[in-house]
Amino acid sequence: MVPWLKFIHIAAIAIWSAGLISIPGLCLQRAHVTSKHQLIRLQHTVRFAFVALISPAAFIAVASGTALIFLEQLFIPWLSVKLACVGALVFIHTLTGLVIIRLFRDGEIYPLWRFVATTAITLLVILAILYFVLVKPDLNLEKMLPKALSEPGALERLVHDINPWMKP
């Protein structure tokens, strides 16, 4: 079962990553649309890619990855850093969805600088994930992070003064 789940996980990550890399290129075409028909066609293409292909792949990637963690009982430091990178990829995914919603309003365009920045950041996050998965570096997070982050109840102490819902 684990080999099939790994296959599904890798395939879903490949689709998700490729989609997040390609969407900015599709959004960039918004500036070159000359007719209402072309705009509607581009909008349908971008939204179909995001909603029907990329988002389900993201869900399957995260779900199968979570299942693999528990099936293989992997609780090692490099995995924590890799999961933080996956969190960054989820953040990029969410921002991409918000841009797609706004992009097809009248007068909106997708500037070249945003295309370059989004593509570069997405590639860096994907490469970081690949690095941690393939190299599996021996990390000592206790030395890299503040000691308070590895103590039970430390988060409550850290945010006590700034959290308005905490009782004095």
PyMOL commands that place a pseudoatom at each C-alpha (Angstrom):
pseudoatom trace, name=CA, resn=MET, resi=1, chain=A, elem=C, hetatm=0, pos=[0.000, 0.000, 0.000]
pseudoatom trace, name=CA, resn=VAL, resi=2, chain=A, elem=C, hetatm=0, pos=[2.817, 2.419, 0.838]
pseudoatom trace, name=CA, resn=PRO, resi=3, chain=A, elem=C, hetatm=0, pos=[4.428, 2.227, -2.639]
pseudoatom trace, name=CA, resn=TRP, resi=4, chain=A, elem=C, hetatm=0, pos=[1.112, 3.115, -4.295]
pseudoatom trace, name=CA, resn=LEU, resi=5, chain=A, elem=C, hetatm=0, pos=[0.549, 5.946, -1.867]
pseudoatom trace, name=CA, resn=LYS, resi=6, chain=A, elem=C, hetatm=0, pos=[4.051, 7.267, -2.608]
pseudoatom trace, name=CA, resn=PHE, resi=7, chain=A, elem=C, hetatm=0, pos=[3.303, 7.094, -6.341]
pseudoatom trace, name=CA, resn=ILE, resi=8, chain=A, elem=C, hetatm=0, pos=[0.058, 9.023, -5.864]
pseudoatom trace, name=CA, resn=HIS, resi=9, chain=A, elem=C, hetatm=0, pos=[1.844, 11.561, -3.637]
pseudoatom trace, name=CA, resn=ILE, resi=10, chain=A, elem=C, hetatm=0, pos=[4.651, 12.167, -6.137]
pseudoatom trace, name=CA, resn=ALA, resi=11, chain=A, elem=C, hetatm=0, pos=[2.226, 12.431, -9.076]
pseudoatom trace, name=CA, resn=ALA, resi=12, chain=A, elem=C, hetatm=0, pos=[0.011, 14.889, -7.204]
pseudoatom trace, name=CA, resn=ILE, resi=13, chain=A, elem=C, hetatm=0, pos=[3.006, 17.016, -6.196]
pseudoatom trace, name=CA, resn=ALA, resi=14, chain=A, elem=C, hetatm=0, pos=[4.221, 17.054, -9.803]
pseudoatom trace, name=CA, resn=ILE, resi=15, chain=A, elem=C, hetatm=0, pos=[0.830, 18.267, -11.060]
pseudoatom trace, name=CA, resn=TRP, resi=16, chain=A, elem=C, hetatm=0, pos=[0.486, 20.801, -8.241]
pseudoatom trace, name=CA, resn=SER, resi=17, chain=A, elem=C, hetatm=0, pos=[3.987, 22.201, -8.733]
pseudoatom trace, name=CA, resn=ALA, resi=18, chain=A, elem=C, hetatm=0, pos=[3.726, 22.353, -12.514]
pseudoatom trace, name=CA, resn=GLY, resi=19, chain=A, elem=C, hetatm=0, pos=[0.383, 24.097, -12.218]
pseudoatom trace, name=CA, resn=LEU, resi=20, chain=A, elem=C, hetatm=0, pos=[1.638, 26.721, -9.788]
pseudoatom trace, name=CA, resn=ILE, resi=21, chain=A, elem=C, hetatm=0, pos=[4.602, 27.396, -12.066]
pseudoatom trace, name=CA, resn=SER, resi=22, chain=A, elem=C, hetatm=0, pos=[2.428, 27.691, -15.185]
pseudoatom trace, name=CA, resn=ILE, resi=23, chain=A, elem=C, hetatm=0, pos=[-0.458, 29.807, -13.842]
pseudoatom trace, name=CA, resn=PRO, resi=24, chain=A, elem=C, hetatm=0, pos=[1.553, 33.081, -13.735]
pseudoatom trace, name=CA, resn=GLY, resi=25, chain=A, elem=C, hetatm=0, pos=[2.363, 32.620, -17.434]
pseudoatom trace, name=CA, resn=LEU, resi=26, chain=A, elem=C, hetatm=0, pos=[-1.313, 32.222, -18.221]
pseudoatom trace, name=CA, resn=CYS, resi=27, chain=A, elem=C, hetatm=0, pos=[-2.137, 35.284, -16.116]
pseudoatom trace, name=CA, resn=LEU, resi=28, chain=A, elem=C, hetatm=0, pos=[0.481, 37.294, -17.975]
pseudoatom trace, name=CA, resn=GLN, resi=29, chain=A, elem=C, hetatm=0, pos=[-1.480, 36.724, -21.196]
pseudoatom trace, name=CA, resn=ARG, resi=30, chain=A, elem=C, hetatm=0, pos=[-4.287, 38.880, -19.753]
pseudoatom trace, name=CA, resn=ALA, resi=31, chain=A, elem=C, hetatm=0, pos=[-2.497, 42.009, -21.006]
pseudoatom trace, name=CA, resn=HIS, resi=32, chain=A, elem=C, hetatm=0, pos=[-2.479, 40.709, -24.596]
pseudoatom trace, name=CA, resn=VAL, resi=33, chain=A, elem=C, hetatm=0, pos=[-6.188, 39.916, -24.853]
pseudoatom trace, name=CA, resn=THR, resi=34, chain=A, elem=C, hetatm=0, pos=[-7.879, 42.068, -27.484]
pseudoatom trace, name=CA, resn=SER, resi=35, chain=A, elem=C, hetatm=0, pos=[-11.486, 40.862, -27.547]
pseudoatom trace, name=CA, resn=LYS, resi=36, chain=A, elem=C, hetatm=0, pos=[-14.159, 39.913, -25.039]
pseudoatom trace, name=CA, resn=HIS, resi=37, chain=A, elem=C, hetatm=0, pos=[-14.270, 36.395, -26.497]
pseudoatom trace, name=CA, resn=GLN, resi=38, chain=A, elem=C, hetatm=0, pos=[-10.530, 35.917, -25.935]
pseudoatom trace, name=CA, resn=LEU, resi=39, chain=A, elem=C, hetatm=0, pos=[-10.866, 37.241, -22.387]
pseudoatom trace, name=CA, resn=ILE, resi=40, chain=A, elem=C, hetatm=0, pos=[-13.655, 34.793, -21.561]
pseudoatom trace, name=CA, resn=ARG, resi=41, chain=A, elem=C, hetatm=0, pos=[-11.713, 31.923, -23.110]
pseudoatom trace, name=CA, resn=LEU, resi=42, chain=A, elem=C, hetatm=0, pos=[-8.573, 32.786, -21.124]
pseudoatom trace, name=CA, resn=GLN, resi=43, chain=A, elem=C, hetatm=0, pos=[-10.605, 33.161, -17.942]
pseudoatom trace, name=CA, resn=HIS, resi=44, chain=A, elem=C, hetatm=0, pos=[-12.203, 29.735, -18.417]
pseudoatom trace, name=CA, resn=THR, resi=45, chain=A, elem=C, hetatm=0, pos=[-8.809, 28.166, -19.131]
pseudoatom trace, name=CA, resn=VAL, resi=46, chain=A, elem=C, hetatm=0, pos=[-7.143, 29.671, -16.059]
pseudoatom trace, name=CA, resn=ARG, resi=47, chain=A, elem=C, hetatm=0, pos=[-10.028, 28.916, -13.726]
pseudoatom trace, name=CA, resn=PHE, resi=48, chain=A, elem=C, hetatm=0, pos=[-10.425, 25.359, -15.054]
pseudoatom trace, name=CA, resn=ALA, resi=49, chain=A, elem=C, hetatm=0, pos=[-6.719, 24.700, -14.571]
pseudoatom trace, name=CA, resn=PHE, resi=50, chain=A, elem=C, hetatm=0, pos=[-6.774, 26.072, -11.041]
pseudoatom trace, name=CA, resn=VAL, resi=51, chain=A, elem=C, hetatm=0, pos=[-10.091, 24.628, -9.840]
pseudoatom trace, name=CA, resn=ALA, resi=52, chain=A, elem=C, hetatm=0, pos=[-10.250, 21.295, -11.683]
pseudoatom trace, name=CA, resn=LEU, resi=53, chain=A, elem=C, hetatm=0, pos=[-6.575, 20.303, -11.893]
pseudoatom trace, name=CA, resn=ILE, resi=54, chain=A, elem=C, hetatm=0, pos=[-4.235, 22.187, -9.568]
pseudoatom trace, name=CA, resn=SER, resi=55, chain=A, elem=C, hetatm=0, pos=[-6.407, 22.443, -6.441]
pseudoatom trace, name=CA, resn=PRO, resi=56, chain=A, elem=C, hetatm=0, pos=[-7.421, 18.756, -6.393]
pseudoatom trace, name=CA, resn=ALA, resi=57, chain=A, elem=C, hetatm=0, pos=[-3.771, 17.804, -6.958]
pseudoatom trace, name=CA, resn=ALA, resi=58, chain=A, elem=C, hetatm=0, pos=[-2.798, 20.008, -4.002]
pseudoatom trace, name=CA, resn=PHE, resi=59, chain=A, elem=C, hetatm=0, pos=[-5.402, 18.342, -1.799]
pseudoatom trace, name=CA, resn=ILE, resi=60, chain=A, elem=C, hetatm=0, pos=[-4.301, 14.851, -2.852]
pseudoatom trace, name=CA, resn=ALA, resi=61, chain=A, elem=C, hetatm=0, pos=[-0.617, 15.766, -2.336]
pseudoatom trace, name=CA, resn=VAL, resi=62, chain=A, elem=C, hetatm=0, pos=[-1.208, 17.049, 1.184]
pseudoatom trace, name=CA, resn=ALA, resi=63, chain=A, elem=C, hetatm=0, pos=[-3.573, 14.206, 2.147]
pseudoatom trace, name=CA, resn=SER, resi=64, chain=A, elem=C, hetatm=0, pos=[-1.330, 11.453, 0.797]
pseudoatom trace, name=CA, resn=GLY, resi=65, chain=A, elem=C, hetatm=0, pos=[1.743, 13.084, 2.349]
pseudoatom trace, name=CA, resn=THR, resi=66, chain=A, elem=C, hetatm=0, pos=[0.005, 13.222, 5.719]
pseudoatom trace, name=CA, resn=ALA, resi=67, chain=A, elem=C, hetatm=0, pos=[-0.967, 9.569, 5.408]
pseudoatom trace, name=CA, resn=LEU, resi=68, chain=A, elem=C, hetatm=0, pos=[2.627, 8.646, 4.516]
pseudoatom trace, name=CA, resn=ILE, resi=69, chain=A, elem=C, hetatm=0, pos=[3.952, 10.440, 7.592]
pseudoatom trace, name=CA, resn=PHE, resi=70, chain=A, elem=C, hetatm=0, pos=[1.749, 8.362, 9.855]
pseudoatom trace, name=CA, resn=LEU, resi=71, chain=A, elem=C, hetatm=0, pos=[2.129, 5.084, 7.954]
pseudoatom trace, name=CA, resn=GLU, resi=72, chain=A, elem=C, hetatm=0, pos=[5.921, 5.283, 7.944]
pseudoatom trace, name=CA, resn=GLN, resi=73, chain=A, elem=C, hetatm=0, pos=[6.080, 6.968, 11.359]
pseudoatom trace, name=CA, resn=LEU, resi=74, chain=A, elem=C, hetatm=0, pos=[8.405, 9.685, 10.132]
pseudoatom trace, name=CA, resn=PHE, resi=75, chain=A, elem=C, hetatm=0, pos=[8.992, 12.278, 12.818]
pseudoatom trace, name=CA, resn=ILE, resi=76, chain=A, elem=C, hetatm=0, pos=[12.424, 13.672, 12.006]
pseudoatom trace, name=CA, resn=PRO, resi=77, chain=A, elem=C, hetatm=0, pos=[13.769, 17.252, 11.922]
pseudoatom trace, name=CA, resn=TRP, resi=78, chain=A, elem=C, hetatm=0, pos=[14.221, 17.599, 8.147]
pseudoatom trace, name=CA, resn=LEU, resi=79, chain=A, elem=C, hetatm=0, pos=[10.566, 16.640, 7.680]
pseudoatom trace, name=CA, resn=SER, resi=80, chain=A, elem=C, hetatm=0, pos=[9.483, 19.538, 9.888]
pseudoatom trace, name=CA, resn=VAL, resi=81, chain=A, elem=C, hetatm=0, pos=[11.383, 21.996, 7.710]
pseudoatom trace, name=CA, resn=LYS, resi=82, chain=A, elem=C, hetatm=0, pos=[9.994, 20.365, 4.569]
pseudoatom trace, name=CA, resn=LEU, resi=83, chain=A, elem=C, hetatm=0, pos=[6.471, 20.715, 5.947]
pseudoatom trace, name=CA, resn=ALA, resi=84, chain=A, elem=C, hetatm=0, pos=[7.126, 24.405, 6.600]
pseudoatom trace, name=CA, resn=CYS, resi=85, chain=A, elem=C, hetatm=0, pos=[8.075, 24.699, 2.914]
pseudoatom trace, name=CA, resn=VAL, resi=86, chain=A, elem=C, hetatm=0, pos=[4.866, 22.874, 1.968]
pseudoatom trace, name=CA, resn=GLY, resi=87, chain=A, elem=C, hetatm=0, pos=[3.024, 25.428, 4.096]
pseudoatom trace, name=CA, resn=ALA, resi=88, chain=A, elem=C, hetatm=0, pos=[4.674, 28.160, 2.019]
pseudoatom trace, name=CA, resn=LEU, resi=89, chain=A, elem=C, hetatm=0, pos=[3.508, 26.380, -1.145]
pseudoatom trace, name=CA, resn=VAL, resi=90, chain=A, elem=C, hetatm=0, pos=[-0.047, 26.279, 0.237]
pseudoatom trace, name=CA, resn=PHE, resi=91, chain=A, elem=C, hetatm=0, pos=[0.229, 30.031, 0.916]
pseudoatom trace, name=CA, resn=ILE, resi=92, chain=A, elem=C, hetatm=0, pos=[1.366, 30.617, -2.682]
pseudoatom trace, name=CA, resn=HIS, resi=93, chain=A, elem=C, hetatm=0, pos=[-1.531, 28.451, -3.886]
pseudoatom trace, name=CA, resn=THR, resi=94, chain=A, elem=C, hetatm=0, pos=[-4.028, 30.530, -1.893]
pseudoatom trace, name=CA, resn=LEU, resi=95, chain=A, elem=C, hetatm=0, pos=[-2.613, 33.833, -3.143]
pseudoatom trace, name=CA, resn=THR, resi=96, chain=A, elem=C, hetatm=0, pos=[-2.725, 32.520, -6.712]
pseudoatom trace, name=CA, resn=GLY, resi=97, chain=A, elem=C, hetatm=0, pos=[-6.422, 31.745, -6.306]
pseudoatom trace, name=CA, resn=LEU, resi=98, chain=A, elem=C, hetatm=0, pos=[-7.087, 35.247, -5.012]
pseudoatom trace, name=CA, resn=VAL, resi=99, chain=A, elem=C, hetatm=0, pos=[-5.203, 36.778, -7.957]
pseudoatom trace, name=CA, resn=ILE, resi=100, chain=A, elem=C, hetatm=0, pos=[-7.210, 34.666, -10.415]
pseudoatom trace, name=CA, resn=ILE, resi=101, chain=A, elem=C, hetatm=0, pos=[-10.466, 35.918, -8.899]
pseudoatom trace, name=CA, resn=ARG, resi=102, chain=A, elem=C, hetatm=0, pos=[-9.429, 39.559, -9.267]
pseudoatom trace, name=CA, resn=LEU, resi=103, chain=A, elem=C, hetatm=0, pos=[-7.515, 39.326, -12.544]
pseudoatom trace, name=CA, resn=PHE, resi=104, chain=A, elem=C, hetatm=0, pos=[-10.472, 39.122, -14.892]
pseudoatom trace, name=CA, resn=ARG, resi=105, chain=A, elem=C, hetatm=0, pos=[-12.241, 42.260, -13.728]
pseudoatom trace, name=CA, resn=ASP, resi=106, chain=A, elem=C, hetatm=0, pos=[-12.303, 45.183, -16.146]
pseudoatom trace, name=CA, resn=GLY, resi=107, chain=A, elem=C, hetatm=0, pos=[-9.001, 47.017, -16.391]
pseudoatom trace, name=CA, resn=GLU, resi=108, chain=A, elem=C, hetatm=0, pos=[-6.931, 44.491, -14.444]
pseudoatom trace, name=CA, resn=ILE, resi=109, chain=A, elem=C, hetatm=0, pos=[-3.608, 43.198, -15.764]
pseudoatom trace, name=CA, resn=TYR, resi=110, chain=A, elem=C, hetatm=0, pos=[-0.869, 40.934, -14.478]
pseudoatom trace, name=CA, resn=PRO, resi=111, chain=A, elem=C, hetatm=0, pos=[2.399, 42.893, -14.537]
pseudoatom trace, name=CA, resn=LEU, resi=112, chain=A, elem=C, hetatm=0, pos=[5.653, 41.330, -15.694]
pseudoatom trace, name=CA, resn=TRP, resi=113, chain=A, elem=C, hetatm=0, pos=[7.353, 41.941, -12.342]
pseudoatom trace, name=CA, resn=ARG, resi=114, chain=A, elem=C, hetatm=0, pos=[4.649, 39.888, -10.589]
pseudoatom trace, name=CA, resn=PHE, resi=115, chain=A, elem=C, hetatm=0, pos=[5.105, 37.067, -13.099]
pseudoatom trace, name=CA, resn=VAL, resi=116, chain=A, elem=C, hetatm=0, pos=[8.866, 37.007, -12.475]
pseudoatom trace, name=CA, resn=ALA, resi=117, chain=A, elem=C, hetatm=0, pos=[8.543, 37.278, -8.689]
pseudoatom trace, name=CA, resn=THR, resi=118, chain=A, elem=C, hetatm=0, pos=[5.792, 34.675, -8.378]
pseudoatom trace, name=CA, resn=THR, resi=119, chain=A, elem=C, hetatm=0, pos=[7.516, 32.191, -10.659]
pseudoatom trace, name=CA, resn=ALA, resi=120, chain=A, elem=C, hetatm=0, pos=[10.885, 32.644, -8.924]
pseudoatom trace, name=CA, resn=ILE, resi=121, chain=A, elem=C, hetatm=0, pos=[9.468, 32.313, -5.400]
pseudoatom trace, name=CA, resn=THR, resi=122, chain=A, elem=C, hetatm=0, pos=[7.408, 29.280, -6.376]
pseudoatom trace, name=CA, resn=LEU, resi=123, chain=A, elem=C, hetatm=0, pos=[10.448, 27.616, -7.948]
pseudoatom trace, name=CA, resn=LEU, resi=124, chain=A, elem=C, hetatm=0, pos=[12.556, 28.344, -4.858]
pseudoatom trace, name=CA, resn=VAL, resi=125, chain=A, elem=C, hetatm=0, pos=[9.961, 26.799, -2.555]
pseudoatom trace, name=CA, resn=ILE, resi=126, chain=A, elem=C, hetatm=0, pos=[9.616, 23.720, -4.787]
pseudoatom trace, name=CA, resn=LEU, resi=127, chain=A, elem=C, hetatm=0, pos=[13.403, 23.344, -4.971]
pseudoatom trace, name=CA, resn=ALA, resi=128, chain=A, elem=C, hetatm=0, pos=[13.638, 23.669, -1.179]
pseudoatom trace, name=CA, resn=ILE, resi=129, chain=A, elem=C, hetatm=0, pos=[11.068, 20.883, -0.791]
pseudoatom trace, name=CA, resn=LEU, resi=130, chain=A, elem=C, hetatm=0, pos=[13.001, 18.701, -3.228]
pseudoatom trace, name=CA, resn=TYR, resi=131, chain=A, elem=C, hetatm=0, pos=[16.254, 19.447, -1.391]
pseudoatom trace, name=CA, resn=PHE, resi=132, chain=A, elem=C, hetatm=0, pos=[14.892, 18.352, 1.985]
pseudoatom trace, name=CA, resn=VAL, resi=133, chain=A, elem=C, hetatm=0, pos=[13.232, 15.248, 0.545]
pseudoatom trace, name=CA, resn=LEU, resi=134, chain=A, elem=C, hetatm=0, pos=[16.219, 14.081, -1.490]
pseudoatom trace, name=CA, resn=VAL, resi=135, chain=A, elem=C, hetatm=0, pos=[19.143, 15.129, 0.736]
pseudoatom trace, name=CA, resn=LYS, resi=136, chain=A, elem=C, hetatm=0, pos=[17.454, 14.522, 4.098]
pseudoatom trace, name=CA, resn=PRO, resi=137, chain=A, elem=C, hetatm=0, pos=[19.976, 16.738, 5.915]
pseudoatom trace, name=CA, resn=ASP, resi=138, chain=A, elem=C, hetatm=0, pos=[20.816, 15.977, 9.521]
pseudoatom trace, name=CA, resn=LEU, resi=139, chain=A, elem=C, hetatm=0, pos=[19.311, 19.022, 11.220]
pseudoatom trace, name=CA, resn=ASN, resi=140, chain=A, elem=C, hetatm=0, pos=[19.408, 19.834, 14.897]
pseudoatom trace, name=CA, resn=LEU, resi=141, chain=A, elem=C, hetatm=0, pos=[16.374, 22.053, 15.297]
pseudoatom trace, name=CA, resn=GLU, resi=142, chain=A, elem=C, hetatm=0, pos=[16.961, 22.444, 19.035]
pseudoatom trace, name=CA, resn=LYS, resi=143, chain=A, elem=C, hetatm=0, pos=[20.124, 24.405, 18.261]
pseudoatom trace, name=CA, resn=MET, resi=144, chain=A, elem=C, hetatm=0, pos=[18.580, 26.301, 15.327]
pseudoatom trace, name=CA, resn=LEU, resi=145, chain=A, elem=C, hetatm=0, pos=[15.388, 27.480, 17.053]
pseudoatom trace, name=CA, resn=PRO, resi=146, chain=A, elem=C, hetatm=0, pos=[14.868, 29.321, 20.331]
pseudoatom trace, name=CA, resn=LYS, resi=147, chain=A, elem=C, hetatm=0, pos=[14.700, 26.984, 23.317]
pseudoatom trace, name=CA, resn=ALA, resi=148, chain=A, elem=C, hetatm=0, pos=[11.220, 28.255, 24.213]
pseudoatom trace, name=CA, resn=LEU, resi=149, chain=A, elem=C, hetatm=0, pos=[9.779, 26.716, 21.036]
pseudoatom trace, name=CA, resn=SER, resi=150, chain=A, elem=C, hetatm=0, pos=[10.579, 23.187, 22.223]
pseudoatom trace, name=CA, resn=GLU, resi=151, chain=A, elem=C, hetatm=0, pos=[9.084, 23.560, 25.708]
pseudoatom trace, name=CA, resn=PRO, resi=152, chain=A, elem=C, hetatm=0, pos=[5.503, 22.531, 26.499]
pseudoatom trace, name=CA, resn=GLY, resi=153, chain=A, elem=C, hetatm=0, pos=[3.321, 25.584, 27.087]
pseudoatom trace, name=CA, resn=ALA, resi=154, chain=A, elem=C, hetatm=0, pos=[5.940, 27.985, 25.733]
pseudoatom trace, name=CA, resn=LEU, resi=155, chain=A, elem=C, hetatm=0, pos=[3.669, 29.363, 23.019]
pseudoatom trace, name=CA, resn=GLU, resi=156, chain=A, elem=C, hetatm=0, pos=[1.151, 30.489, 25.629]
pseudoatom trace, name=CA, resn=ARG, resi=157, chain=A, elem=C, hetatm=0, pos=[3.900, 32.304, 27.539]
pseudoatom trace, name=CA, resn=LEU, resi=158, chain=A, elem=C, hetatm=0, pos=[5.240, 33.909, 24.354]
pseudoatom trace, name=CA, resn=VAL, resi=159, chain=A, elem=C, hetatm=0, pos=[1.922, 35.318, 23.146]
pseudoatom trace, name=CA, resn=HIS, resi=160, chain=A, elem=C, hetatm=0, pos=[0.329, 36.006, 26.522]
pseudoatom trace, name=CA, resn=ASP, resi=161, chain=A, elem=C, hetatm=0, pos=[1.057, 39.735, 26.452]
pseudoatom trace, name=CA, resn=ILE, resi=162, chain=A, elem=C, hetatm=0, pos=[-0.171, 40.312, 22.900]
pseudoatom trace, name=CA, resn=ASN, resi=163, chain=A, elem=C, hetatm=0, pos=[-3.200, 38.006, 22.873]
pseudoatom trace, name=CA, resn=PRO, resi=164, chain=A, elem=C, hetatm=0, pos=[-6.358, 39.966, 23.739]
pseudoatom trace, name=CA, resn=TRP, resi=165, chain=A, elem=C, hetatm=0, pos=[-8.282, 36.808, 24.702]
pseudoatom trace, name=CA, resn=MET, resi=166, chain=A, elem=C, hetatm=0, pos=[-5.825, 35.664, 27.367]
pseudoatom trace, name=CA, resn=LYS, resi=167, chain=A, elem=C, hetatm=0, pos=[-6.831, 36.520, 30.912]
pseudoatom trace, name=CA, resn=PRO, resi=168, chain=A, elem=C, hetatm=0, pos=[-4.299, 38.643, 32.834]
for i in range(1, 168): cmd.bond("trace and resi %d" % i, "trace and resi %d" % (i + 1))
show_as sticks, trace
zoom trace
